[in-house]
Amino acid sequence: MSNLVSQGFAPTTLDEAMKFSEMLARSSMVPRQYQGKAEDVMVACQWGREIGLAPMQALQNIAVINGKPSVYGDAAMALVQASAVCEDVEEYFENEGTANLIAICIAKRKGRKPVVAKFSVEDAKRAGLWGKQGPWTAYPKRMMQMRARGFALRDAFPDVLKGLITAEEAQDYPSDHQSKDITPVKPANPLDALPAPVSQPENFNGTWSPEIDEDDIPDTAFVNEPEIITTEVLDAPENVTEEPQSAGWDMHIPGRDKQSFATEKEWSEFYDELCAKVMATKLSPADKLAKLDSLREANKAAFKAMTMENRLVHTQAYAKRKDELGI
């Protein structure tokens, strides 16, 4: 007979386990990767039993990828933190805002020296992962974090994870029938390199004059900004002549008189307002970008004078707008 335990239904014999797995494989309530695959269901449940997961928890958190049972990074963290031998797990990034971001995970086991694992952009490139279609293009920071986490947790807590690798890492291993060519796919991720300069349209006269009422600015223009890391800096090239920033905060608008503000916050809010007006016009994407670039160029001195935090915020917002324009 099977047991009804606090963790859920748990078969106790091989025959029960086989019937249980076949039943789950026919259900639409299990993850799609297990539907119709009773053998994979049984393997996942067995692995879950060995690491302390009930059958349904195992199916949600264990994946059979390229024939390798693996556990999702968040589940690995939960298992480790629930273990009595875990003292702490710390995660953070170094070199943010540069072309070589580094994900770091420090796993601290009671009574032992901490295990430090790092995974950088350079590591990802050497492994043929940087620019790879899929999560590495959509969520590069997350994938780097999972790599560093997987290395640290497996080294510090092998008895807790029973040798399971993270599912995020298993997805990057080629299956037996796949080609061994792991040349990175282009285009590269946002962290890879500076974007190529965009030429201004021939009909753009350099006048920055967005004629649009403030009421027409979309309310969602700056809501839910994605986390974007770019190596682009706001320092002016040496051959650019710029007006020095005065004691206050001056806004230089091409073709118009400058406006002065008492604080950096007021300046930034007005700058964002102007950018939102440009984005809301009916101009072509190239014309919009030309106006945004001319406004940024005219205010190099202000960007230099502001705090690094605000400077990065503006840089990220600029990258977001370029992305919205498809440039």
RAPE-V236080 format. One record per backbone hydrogen bond with DSSP energy under -1.0 kcal/mol. CO is the residue of the C=O (numbers start at 1). NH is the residue of the N-H. If there is no record, write none. Layout:
BEGIN
CO;NH
CO;NH
END
This chain:
BEGIN
3;10
5;8
8;5
10;3
13;17
14;18
15;19
16;20
17;21
18;22
19;23
20;24
21;25
22;26
24;27
25;36
31;34
34;37
37;41
38;42
39;43
40;44
41;45
42;46
43;47
44;48
45;49
46;50
47;51
48;53
54;58
55;59
56;60
57;61
58;62
61;72
63;70
65;68
68;65
70;63
71;167
72;76
73;77
74;78
75;79
76;80
77;81
78;82
80;83
83;86
85;110
88;108
90;106
92;104
94;102
95;98
101;121
102;94
103;119
104;92
105;117
106;90
107;115
108;87
108;88
109;112
115;107
117;105
119;103
120;124
121;125
122;126
123;127
124;129
124;130
125;128
129;132
134;137
134;138
135;139
139;143
140;144
141;145
142;146
143;147
144;148
145;149
146;150
147;151
148;152
149;153
150;154
151;155
152;156
153;157
157;161
158;162
161;164
165;71
166;170
167;171
169;172
170;173
175;178
189;192
201;204
210;212
213;216
214;217
218;221
220;223
237;240
249;261
251;259
253;256
259;251
261;249
263;267
264;268
265;269
266;270
267;271
268;272
269;273
270;274
271;275
272;276
273;277
274;278
275;279
276;280
278;281
284;288
285;289
286;290
287;291
288;292
289;293
290;294
291;295
292;296
293;297
294;298
297;300
299;303
300;304
301;305
302;306
307;311
308;312
309;313
310;314
311;315
312;316
313;317
314;318
315;319
316;320
317;321
318;322
319;323
320;324
321;325
322;327
END
